[in-house]
């Protein structure tokens, strides 16, 4: 499993996206930014920042790498 914690990119933000693949985590994070934050355009640089902060997690939700 993979996880992106939005607070690692957006101070004070508490939502997270979890999925089996990095691509799905990014898709969910971008969707969230559009729906909840009103972003109309998510630039490639933001997608790269999201990818840099995705971590692997085990079945208990614990990070397995940084």
Secondary structure as UniProt FT lines:
FT   STRAND          2..5
FT   HELIX           6..8
FT   TURN            11..12
FT   STRAND          16..19
FT   HELIX           22..37
FT   HELIX           44..52
FT   STRAND          55..57
FT   TURN            59..60
//
